[in-house]
């Protein structure tokens, strides 16, 4: 199993601060349609609304199709559980801190079938995933800024 967790500051000295509410709204938008937020994603379609806070979506990332169950845990966390595809597991986007020290944590715990746990192949896959997710989180923050009209200073 690959497990990675990384946190990024949302606001820096060069930007007009985003609020927790703005960041949450952006994460909800991303959960419903990640295309503006994740460059590596070419398809994202909500397929089943189970409740106001739980739904399924089909995605294609780097040419690999997956189905995810999304769980919105307002106002703090969005959980993406891969329920079908070549890589299964859980990805979480979590808002941490208060408006004065807002941070966005991304974590994932993924299993790659037919890859030996702890192998060099698994380690290489984990590094690639970490790099991709770091870019996606940076892009998420930038896109939320753009959508809310909260540009850098």
N, C-alpha and C positions, 0 to 999 in steps of 0.2 A: 504494500500500500504506500502511496505517495502522500505525504502530509506536508503542506506548506502554509505558513501564516505570515503575513506582512502588513504593516500599517503605514499609511501615508498621511501627512498633514493635508487638510483641505484648504486651509487659508495660510498664506504667508505674508510677509511684510509688503510685498509688491502687489497685493490684490485687495479688492474690496471684499470683505468677508461674506461668505455664504452662511446662511443660517442652517440650523439643524433641519427645520421644516423644508427649506429649499432643497437640501441634500436628500431628504427622505422622498420628496416628490420626484426628484430625478431618478432615484433608485426604483421607484414604482414604474416610472416611464420606461426605464431600462428593462425591467422585468417583463413588461408587456410588449416591447419592441426594442430589442438590443441593437438593431442595425445602426442607428446613429452613434452608438456608444462603443461598439466593438468592431474594429476594422477587419479582424479575421473572420467575422461572421457574415455569411452571404445569404442566409435565410433565417427567418424567425417568424413563426406563425402560432398564435394561440389556438389550440385545438379543442380545449374543454375547460369550461369555467365550472369548477366544483363548488366554489363558494366565493364570497367577496374577497377572501384572502388566500385561496388556494386555486391554482389552475395549472394546466399542462400546456407545454408548447413544444413544437418541433423546431430544431435548429440545425444549421449546417455551419461548422467551423472548420476552416482549412480543409474543406471537402468531405469532412466526416459528419454524417447525420447522427443526431441523438434526439431523444425525447427527455424533457425535464419537467419535473413537478415543481412548481414555484410556490413557496409559502412566504407570505408577507407577514412579518411580525412587527407591526407598527409600534413605535416609531424608530425602531432600532436595527432590525435585521431582515435581510431577504435571503432565503435559502433556496438554492437550486439543486434538486436531487435528480441525478441522472438515472432514469428508470429504464432506458433502452439506448443501445449504441455500443460502440466498441470499447469505450472507457466509462465505467460506472463509478458512482460515488456522490459526494456532496461538495458543493461550493457555497460559500457564504460571503455576503457583503454586509459589514456591520459598522454602524455609526458609533463612534466612541467620543468621549469628552463632551464639553459644553460649547456654547457658541464662541467662547474665547479661546478654546483649544480643540477645535473640531478635527477629528481624524476619521479616516475610512480604512477599515481592516478588510482584507480579503483573505480567505482561508480556503484550502481545498484538501479533501481526503479522497483520493481516487485509486481505483484498482484497474490495472491493465491486464486483461486476460492473456495468458500464454507468455508472460514476462516474469522471469524469476525475481521475487522480492529481494531487494538489496543489490541487485545486479548492476553492472555498468550501464546496461540498456535502460533500466528503470531510472537510474540516476540522471542519465542524459535526457530522458523524457521529462523528468521532474524539473530540470533546469530550464528546458524549453517552455514548459508550462508556466513556470514562475515568471519568466521573461515576458511571455504573452499576456499573462494576467496582470502584471505590473503595468504594461502598456494600456491594457483595458481599463484599469482603475484610474490611471492618469487621464485617459481619454474621457472616462465617465465624469470626472471632476470638471474637466474643461468643457464638456458638452453641457453639463448642468449649468455652469456659468453662462454659457452662450444662450441657453434656453430661458434662463431667468433674467437675462439682461444685467448680470453682475460681472462685468469684465474686470480684467486686471487693471490696477490703478495706473 
